[in-house]
């Protein structure tokens, strides 16, 4: 894990934070696990992993019996982290 990312539990859900702001979360269901990323609607998704129709958030559904491209999932999560850090910097004016 990156040294600037903190993983914690909030309301019993595992989340990823950068500078105390959440950029990703995990949520488990019977048939799959969601890896949610904030602002995922703005990401280029060349692998077709991101799902959802919300204004900003997108999810990667990891299904128990499906073959996942682990490298693509990791790349999307890394992109979410870097994107979020850039948004925080833009907001702070640095």
C-alpha positions as CSV (number, residue, x, y, z in Angstrom):
1,X,0.0,0.0,0.0
2,X,1.1,3.5,-0.7
3,X,2.4,5.4,2.3
4,X,0.0,8.3,1.7
5,X,-3.0,6.1,1.8
6,X,-4.7,5.1,5.0
7,X,-7.1,2.2,5.2
8,X,-9.6,2.2,8.0
9,X,-13.0,1.0,8.9
10,X,-15.8,3.6,9.0
11,X,-19.3,2.5,9.9
12,X,-18.0,-1.1,9.7
13,X,-16.9,-0.6,6.0
14,X,-13.3,-0.7,4.9
15,X,-12.4,2.5,3.2
16,X,-9.3,4.1,1.6
17,X,-8.4,7.6,2.7
18,X,-6.0,10.2,1.4
19,X,-5.5,13.2,3.8
20,X,-8.5,12.0,5.8
21,X,-10.8,12.1,2.8
22,X,-12.3,8.9,1.4
23,X,-11.6,8.0,-2.2
24,X,-12.6,4.3,-2.3
25,X,-14.5,1.7,-0.3
26,X,-15.4,-2.0,-0.2
27,X,-18.8,-3.4,0.3
28,X,-19.6,-7.1,0.3
29,X,-22.8,-8.8,-1.0
30,X,-23.9,-12.4,-1.4
31,X,-22.7,-12.8,-5.0
32,X,-20.0,-10.1,-5.3
33,X,-17.8,-7.5,-3.6
34,X,-18.0,-3.8,-4.7
35,X,-14.9,-1.8,-5.0
36,X,-16.3,1.7,-5.1
37,X,-14.4,4.8,-6.3
38,X,-15.5,8.3,-5.9
39,X,-15.4,10.4,-9.2
40,X,-15.1,7.1,-11.1
41,X,-17.5,8.5,-13.7
42,X,-14.7,10.8,-14.8
43,X,-12.2,8.0,-15.4
44,X,-11.2,6.5,-18.7
45,X,-12.3,2.9,-18.4
46,X,-10.6,1.1,-21.2
47,X,-11.1,-2.3,-19.6
48,X,-14.9,-1.9,-19.0
49,X,-14.6,-2.8,-15.3
50,X,-16.4,0.3,-13.9
51,X,-20.2,0.0,-13.5
52,X,-22.8,2.4,-12.4
53,X,-25.0,5.3,-13.6
54,X,-24.5,7.8,-10.8
55,X,-23.3,11.3,-11.3
56,X,-19.8,10.7,-9.9
57,X,-19.3,7.3,-8.3
58,X,-18.5,4.0,-10.1
59,X,-18.0,0.4,-8.8
60,X,-16.0,-2.5,-9.8
61,X,-18.0,-5.7,-9.1
62,X,-15.7,-8.6,-8.1
63,X,-17.8,-11.8,-8.5
64,X,-16.8,-15.0,-6.8
65,X,-16.7,-17.1,-10.0
66,X,-15.5,-14.5,-12.4
67,X,-11.9,-14.2,-13.8
68,X,-10.7,-10.6,-13.0
69,X,-7.9,-8.7,-14.5
70,X,-6.1,-8.0,-11.2
71,X,-3.7,-5.6,-12.9
72,X,-6.5,-3.5,-14.3
73,X,-8.4,-3.4,-11.0
74,X,-5.2,-2.3,-9.2
75,X,-4.6,0.4,-11.9
76,X,-8.1,1.8,-11.5
77,X,-7.7,2.0,-7.7
78,X,-4.3,3.7,-8.1
79,X,-5.8,6.1,-10.6
80,X,-8.6,6.8,-8.2
81,X,-6.1,7.7,-5.5
82,X,-4.0,9.9,-7.7
83,X,-7.1,11.6,-9.1
84,X,-8.4,12.3,-5.6
85,X,-5.1,13.7,-4.5
86,X,-5.1,16.1,-7.5
87,X,-8.6,17.2,-6.6
88,X,-7.6,17.9,-3.0
89,X,-4.6,20.0,-4.2
90,X,-6.8,21.9,-6.6
91,X,-9.2,22.7,-3.8
92,X,-6.5,23.9,-1.4
93,X,-5.0,26.1,-4.1
94,X,-1.5,24.7,-3.8
